[in-house]
Amino acid sequence: MDVRIRAALAALSLVLLSSCGGGSSSDNSDFEGIWRGTYTPDGSSRVPLVAVARHGSTAFFYDSNGLTFVIPNFAGPGDVAQGGQLFPAFGFIFDNGSHSLPIDLKASVSASQITGTLTVNAAVLRFALTGDRPFSGDPSIVPGRWTGSVRGPDTAGTDLTFGRAPITVTVAPDGTFSGTELSGCNISGTITPSLSGDNLFDVSLTQSSFRGFEHCGGAMAGLGYESDTDDADFFEHAPGIYYYIVVSNNNVALDLELHAK
């Protein structure tokens, strides 16, 4: 197992198992967008953390190993105290056999920062995030062939089936897309620019099996954003336009990085 996964979950007394089989502002828009920083899962080490948030919508906090904290109906700005779910990287489960764990979020949300704690199984993860503007142009849909990967642990050299599963989709000018994810799932859905004009996209995604596998997640919804950079280094920081997507339902969360060709 990737040592980064062990470190990230040490304070939670959890281990990801092998892959499973078959002062606040009164303007709600001030805090909406992309946030970047770190969290401390064991009280000392810092793990990169990204949040995608919009008032009244589901907020997603995710790390580089595919762990995703999902907070429904995010109620910022101001002081926030809400429940949610923690999902492991796609294709993994927690050591108690579950596919998700309940979490509690306590945070202070303003136009300049989001700070607070995420509590899982009595373990307290402290985080601090500041606003990020990852794209220098006007956000839009670039039609064509997008390639990328599910965000997850690097399982190269191990006997694990999942991890960074490659994805290829074809995207139409209206944002509809379809393609394959090579762990055995078809991918289809829509990505639509936010009406607010911010660098946020509404995403609906369905993951269905084409090899008889049972792990495909079904219908999911979430958010995305456009970026100038290859944050996950899936493409050796090649220049271009990238789209980051995070979606979930009650059973699974999926984080994607896609490079528009």
C-alpha positions in Angstrom: 0.0 0.0 0.0 1.2 3.5 -0.8 2.8 5.0 2.3 1.1 8.3 1.7 -2.2 6.6 2.2 -1.0 5.2 5.5 0.2 8.6 6.7 -3.0 10.4 5.6 -5.2 8.0 7.6 -2.9 7.2 10.6 -4.8 9.5 12.9 -8.1 8.1 11.8 -7.0 4.5 12.8 -8.0 3.5 9.3 -6.2 1.8 6.5 -7.3 1.6 2.9 -7.6 -2.1 1.9 -6.9 -3.6 -1.4 -9.2 -2.7 -4.2 -12.6 -4.1 -3.9 -13.7 -6.7 -6.4 -16.0 -7.3 -8.9 -15.4 37.8 10.2 -17.5 37.0 7.3 -18.8 38.6 4.2 -22.5 39.1 3.6 -22.1 38.3 -0.1 -22.5 34.5 -0.6 -20.5 34.6 -3.8 -17.4 35.9 -2.1 -16.3 32.5 -1.0 -17.5 30.5 -4.0 -14.8 28.8 -6.1 -11.6 26.9 -5.7 -9.6 26.8 -2.4 -6.2 25.3 -1.8 -4.1 24.5 1.3 -3.3 21.6 3.6 -4.7 19.5 6.4 -2.9 17.7 9.2 -4.1 14.1 9.6 -1.6 13.1 12.2 -1.0 16.4 14.0 2.3 17.1 12.2 2.6 16.2 8.5 0.7 18.4 6.1 -1.2 16.9 3.2 -2.3 19.1 0.2 -6.0 19.7 0.2 -8.3 21.3 -2.4 -11.9 22.5 -1.9 -14.5 23.3 -4.5 -17.4 25.2 -2.9 -20.6 27.1 -3.8 -23.2 28.4 -1.4 -26.2 26.1 -0.9 -24.5 23.4 -3.0 -22.4 20.3 -2.1 -18.8 21.3 -1.2 -16.0 18.9 -1.9 -12.7 18.7 -0.1 -10.2 16.3 -1.6 -6.6 15.4 -1.3 -3.9 14.1 -3.7 -4.7 10.4 -2.9 -8.3 10.6 -3.8 -9.8 10.9 -0.3 -12.9 13.1 -0.6 -14.8 14.9 2.1 -18.4 15.7 0.9 -20.4 18.4 2.6 -24.0 18.7 1.4 -25.8 22.1 1.2 -22.6 24.0 2.2 -23.8 27.0 4.2 -21.0 29.5 4.1 -20.0 32.3 4.6 -19.6 32.7 8.3 -19.3 30.0 11.0 -20.2 26.6 9.6 -21.0 23.4 11.5 -22.3 20.6 9.3 -22.1 16.9 8.8 -21.0 15.0 5.7 -19.3 11.9 4.4 -15.7 10.8 3.8 -15.1 8.5 0.8 -11.9 6.6 0.0 -10.2 6.7 -3.3 -12.3 5.0 -6.1 -12.1 1.2 -5.9 -11.0 1.2 -2.2 -12.8 0.6 1.1 -12.0 1.4 4.7 -10.8 -1.3 7.1 -14.2 -1.7 8.6 -15.6 -2.8 5.2 -17.5 0.5 4.7 -17.4 2.6 1.6 -17.9 5.9 3.5 -17.6 7.3 7.0 -19.6 10.1 8.7 -17.7 13.4 9.3 -18.3 16.6 11.1 -17.1 19.9 9.7 -16.5 23.0 11.8 -15.2 26.0 9.8 -14.9 29.7 9.6 -15.6 30.8 6.0 -14.8 34.2 4.6 -13.8 35.8 1.2 -10.1 35.2 2.0 -9.9 31.9 3.8 -11.6 28.8 5.0 -10.1 27.3 8.2 -11.4 24.7 10.6 -11.6 21.0 11.4 -12.9 17.8 9.9 -13.6 15.1 12.5 -13.7 11.5 11.6 -14.0 8.7 14.1 -13.0 11.1 16.9 -9.9 12.1 15.0 -9.6 15.8 14.3 -8.0 17.0 11.1 -7.2 20.7 11.0 -7.1 22.5 7.7 -6.4 25.9 6.3 -7.3 27.0 2.8 -6.9 30.2 0.8 -8.6 31.2 -2.5 -7.1 30.0 -5.7 -7.4 31.2 -9.3 -6.1 28.3 -11.3 -7.2 29.6 -14.8 -6.0 32.8 -16.4 -8.6 33.0 -19.2 -12.3 32.9 -19.5 -13.7 29.5 -18.4 -15.3 27.6 -21.2 -15.8 24.2 -22.7 -13.1 23.1 -25.1 -14.7 20.4 -27.3 -12.8 17.4 -28.4 -10.9 14.5 -26.9 -10.0 14.7 -23.2 -7.7 12.2 -21.5 -6.8 11.8 -17.9 -7.2 9.8 -14.8 -9.1 9.1 -11.6 -7.3 10.7 -8.8 -6.0 8.0 -6.3 -2.9 6.4 -4.8 -0.1 5.4 -7.1 -0.5 1.6 -7.3 2.3 1.0 -9.8 4.4 -2.0 -8.8 1.6 -3.4 -6.6 -1.1 -6.0 -7.1 -3.9 -3.5 -6.6 -6.3 -3.2 -9.5 -7.4 0.4 -9.0 -5.6 3.6 -8.3 -5.0 6.0 -11.1 -7.4 4.5 -13.7 -7.0 6.1 -17.1 -10.0 7.9 -18.7 -10.7 9.0 -22.2 -13.9 11.0 -23.1 -15.1 12.9 -26.1 -16.7 16.3 -25.3 -19.2 18.1 -27.5 -19.5 21.9 -27.7 -22.6 21.8 -25.5 -20.6 20.0 -22.7 -22.1 16.5 -23.2 -19.4 13.8 -23.0 -19.0 10.0 -23.1 -16.1 7.6 -23.0 -14.4 4.9 -21.0 -12.6 4.5 -17.7 -10.2 1.6 -18.0 -11.0 -0.2 -14.8 -14.2 -1.4 -16.5 -16.7 1.5 -16.6 -18.3 3.6 -19.2 -18.4 7.4 -18.5 -21.1 9.8 -19.7 -22.6 13.0 -18.6 -22.6 16.8 -19.0 -20.3 19.6 -17.8 -21.9 23.1 -17.9 -20.4 26.5 -17.0 -21.8 28.1 -13.9 -24.4 30.9 -14.5 -22.5 33.0 -11.9 -19.6 33.4 -14.4 -17.1 32.0 -11.9 -14.6 29.3 -12.8 -17.1 26.6 -11.7 -18.9 24.0 -13.7 -21.9 21.9 -12.9 -21.2 18.3 -13.6 -23.5 15.3 -13.9 -21.7 12.0 -14.5 -22.9 8.4 -14.8 -20.4 5.5 -14.4 -21.8 2.2 -15.8 -20.2 -1.2 -16.3 -19.1 -2.5 -19.7 -17.2 -5.5 -18.4 -19.7 -6.8 -15.9 -17.8 -5.2 -13.0 -19.9 -4.2 -9.9 -17.7 -1.3 -8.7 -19.0 1.3 -11.2 -20.6 4.1 -9.2 -23.8 4.9 -11.2 -25.3 8.4 -11.4 -23.3 11.2 -9.6 -23.3 15.0 -9.5 -20.8 17.6 -8.5 -18.6 20.5 -9.5 -15.6 21.1 -11.7 -13.2 23.9 -12.7 -10.8 24.8 -15.4 -7.0 25.2 -14.9 -3.8 26.1 -16.7 -1.7 23.5 -14.8 -1.3 19.8 -14.3 -1.7 19.7 -10.6 -1.6 16.0 -10.2 1.5 15.6 -12.5 -0.4 13.0 -14.6 1.0 14.7 -17.7 4.5 15.8 -16.5 3.2 19.3 -16.2 2.6 19.6 -19.9 1.1 23.0 -21.0 -2.5 23.1 -21.9 -6.0 23.3 -20.5 -7.1 21.0 -17.7 -10.5 20.2 -16.2 -10.8 19.0 -12.6 -14.1 17.2 -11.7 -15.3 15.9 -8.4 -18.7 14.1 -8.1 -20.4 11.9 -5.7 -23.6 10.1 -4.7 -24.5 8.4 -1.4 -22.1 5.5 -2.1 -19.1 6.7 -3.9 -17.0 9.8 -4.8 -14.9 10.3 -7.9 -12.1 12.8 -8.5 -10.9 13.3 -12.1 -8.2 15.3 -13.9 -8.7 15.6 -17.6 -6.4 17.2 -20.2 -8.2 18.8 -23.2 -6.5 17.9 -26.5 
